[in-house]
Amino acid sequence: MSDIDIDLKQSNFYKYYTEKGGLTADDFLALQPYFSFKTVAHNIYLLRAGELSSYAFFVESGLLQSFSLDEKGGEHILQFAPENWILSDRASQYFNKPSDYYIKAIEHSVVVYVQATFMEKAAALSTTFSCFLENSLQRNIYIQQKRINSLLAMSAKERYLSFMEMYPGLLMRVPQWMIASYLGITPESLSRVRRELY
C-alpha cells in the first residue's frame, strides 16, 4: 500500500460526498487531514481479524471484500465493495474492539482511507451531511437485515437473484466460489442455480 497524489475534485470520493452528502470544496479543504488515497494491490489486506479498525474504506476504483474465517479456515464472505462503496468494521471502529473480520482487495484498487473523525467533522460542518450520514446508517441497517433474511429464509435461487440486484456489475469480476460463499451455498449449488436460470 502506498499513498498517491490524486486530483481531489476529479475523484469519485469528492463527487460522491459533494453530490450526495452536500459537502463543499471549502468543507473538503478543512477535512483534508482526515483522509488519504492509497493504492492497494490484489490480495492485500486492509484489515485482519484481531486488529482494531481505524478507518472506513471508500473504493475509488477496484474491488474489496469483507469476510470471516471459520475454524477450518473456510471463508465466509459478508460483503463486496466495488467503486463508490464504503467498507468498514463499525463495531471495531466505534466500540474500540478487535475486529472479527478481514477486509482484502480482490482487484488492484485505489482506496480512500477515511478516519472516523472525517465523519464527525463533516457532520459538524454541514447539516446536509449530518442528515446524509443518518440516512446512510439507516440504509446500511436495512441492507444488513435484508441480507440476514436472505440467508435464513430464501432459496439458493432467490439469494442469487438478490445478489444480482445488489451487485449488478460483479458477475464477471468475482470468481464463482466467492459468489457461492457470499450466498452461503456450495459452488455446486450455485452451478445448478445458474443452469436453471440460463
N, C-alpha and C positions, 0 to 999 in steps of 0.2 A: 504494500500500500504506500502510495506517495501522494503528497499534496500537489495539486495542479492549479495553475492560474487559468481562469476562465472569464469570459466577458459576462459578468453577472446578469446584465439586462437582456442578454440573448439566451440565458439559461432557462430550462423548464422550471427549475426551482423558483426563480424570480417570477416567471409568468404565472405559475400556479398560485403563489401567495399574493400576488398583486391582483390577479383576476378573480380568484375565488375567496381569498382571505382579506382583501381590501387594504393590504399594506401599500405604502407609497415608496418612492425612491428614497426619500428622506428617512423613512422608517428603516429601510434596509441599510442605510448608512449607519444608523445607530445600532443596528443588530449585527453588524459585520463581525464583531468579536465572538459571536456565539454559533458560528457555523463555518465549515470548511469543505472544499471539494477535494475528493481523493480518487485516484484510480485504484481499482481492486481487481486483481487478476482472477481468472477462473479457478474455482475450488479454494479460494482463500476465505478463512473465517473472519467475520467481523465481530462475532461474539461466540463464546463457548460456555457450555453449562458449567456452573460453579463460579463464573465471573460476575462481577457487578456490572450492570449495563449503564453506561454513562451517556449514551446517545440514542436518538432515533435516526433512522437511515432513510433519506429520501433518494429514490432511484432516478438519477438524472438520465442515465442510459444503462442498458443491460438488464440483468435479472438476478434477484436474490431469492433465497428460500429460508424459511424458519422450520426447524424440526426438533424432535426429541429422539433419544435413543432408548430402546428397551434393554433388558438385562442381557439379551443375546447379541446386542449391537445392531438390531434392526432399526432402520429409520422410519419415523412416523412424521410425515410432512404436515405441518399445520397451515402454512400459508406460502404462497408465491407472491413476489413483489416485482412486477415489471415497471416500465417507465411511468413516472408520476405517482407511484405508490410509495407509502411510508411503512417501514417495518421497524418494530421495536419490541422490547420486553417491558411492558408497562409496569408489571408487578415488581420487577427488579429495579427499575428506574425510580418509581415513586415510593416504594416501601423499603428501598435500600436492602434488598435481599438477593442472595446469589441466584443467578438465572438457572432455570430448569431447561433452557433451550439453547440451540445453536442457530446462528444466522450465518449463511455462507453464500458467496457469489457462485452462481451456476453458469454465468457467462462473464466475460470480461466486462466490467462495469465502471461507470463513473457514479460515485455515491456522495451525497452531501451528508456529512456528519453533523447532526443538529443537536446541540446541547439542550437539556430540559429548560435551561434559563432562557433560551430563544423564545419558547412559547410564553413563558411568564412575562418577559419584557415586551413581546409583541402584543400580548393582550392588554398590557398597561398602556401601550402607545395608541391602540386602536380599539374602539368599542365594536367596530365591524369584525375585527379579527377575533375578539373575545367571543362574539356570537358564533362565528365560523368554527372556532375551537370546540365550543359546546355542541354544535350540530355534528361535527366530525366524531366526537366522542360517542354521541347517541347512535350515530350511523354504525360505528365500529361495534358497539354492543349489539345492535340489531343483526349485523352480519355474523357475529360470533354465535348468537342464539340460533340463527338460521343454519349455520354450519353444524352445531351440535344436534339440532333436529334432523338434519340430513343423515348424519351418522347413526342416529338412533332409530329413525322411522322410515327412511327412504330405501327403495330398492337400488341395486347397483346401477341400473339403467337411469333411474331418476337422479342419482348422485352425479352420474356422468353428464347428463343434460344440464344440471345445475352448475357443474364445473365449467362447461362450455359457455354458459351465460355469464358467469363471474369472470372468466379469463378467456375471452373470445380469440385472442391472438396467440395463445400459448401452445396449441396442439402441435405445431411444427417446431417449437423451441424447446420442449421438455420431453425427456425420454419417457416411454410408456410406463416403466416401472415406477417413476416418480409420480405420475398421474395416479397409478394404482395405489401407491402409498397414501397420497392425499385423500383418495376416495375411501380408503380403509378396506380395499379388496385385493385379491391376488391379481398378478398380471394376466393369468389365465382367464379369470372372470372378466377382466377388462377387455381382453380379446374377444370373448363371447359377446359382450355388450356391443362392441364396435361392429362385429359381424351382423348382429341383429339390426343395427341402425343403418349400415351401409351395404 
